Amino acid sequence: MMQKNYRSNVLNHFQKYKQQEEQKEQEEKENRLIVGKENFAEAKENDANNDLAMVDIKIDTGGSKEATITTNIEMISTTKKHRNERTVLIIDDNEFCREFFGEQVREILSRILKSKSNNNPAPFVVDIIGDNVQESLEHLLVSEFDYDLVLVDMNMPGSPPSVKTSSAGLYLTKEYKLTRPDSLTKFVCVSGLGRDEELQSRCRAVGMVPPYSLGKPFDRKELLDLLTKTFGHV
C-alpha cells in the first residue's frame, strides 16, 4: 500500500510539474506575439505626433489557429533602424550549428569592421535563434529594427502543412518580404546543398541576395566574402 501511494504521489507531482511548464511555455509565446504592440505603444506615448494606425498581421502556424501580431504600420512600411549596431541574425534549429556559426560570424565580422576603422571596430550584434521556422518569422516581424543580414537554414521544422520542411528557409524569406516589402534586410540561405545551382535559383526567386546560399559545413572564404560585401563599406 505504501509503495502504491508513493508511486501515485510521484505521478501527481510529475503531472503538476508538466502542467506548470506547459503553462509557462504558452505564456512566453503569448508575450512574444504582443511584444511588437507593446514596443510601438510605448513609442506612440513618447511621440504626440504619432498617429499611425495599428494593423493585425496573421501568421499561419500550421495548426487550427492563426497567430496574430498587432503592430504599427511604420514597422512594416519603413526601414528605419532603432539600433546603431551592424546586425546579423542566424536562424538554425540545430543548437550546435547556430552557436558555432555565430562564433565564426562574430570573429570574421570583428576583423572586417576593425580593418575598416583603424582598429576601432563599429559595434555589431550577432543574434542566434531557430527552434522552429514559425517562431523565427515571428521574431523578425515583431523586431523593432531591421537586421542587416539574415542567414537562414533551409531545412527547419514548424512550417505550415503546405510547405515542405526542406523549404522552410524559402517560406520564411518570402513571408517576411511580403509583410515588410520596404525592408532592406538581406537574406542568404544556409544548407547542405548550398552550392547546388537549382537551390541557388530558388533562393534568388524569393529575393535572397548573392551568393544566395552558403554550404554546410560552411566555407570560411564564402562567409568572409559575404560579410565583406555586406559590411566592408562601413
Helices and strands as residue ranges (DSSP letters): H 2-46, E 54-60, E 66-72, H 73-77, E 86-91, H 95-115, E 124-129, H 133-142, E 149-153, G 165-167, H 168-179, E 186-191, H 197-205, E 213-215, H 220-231
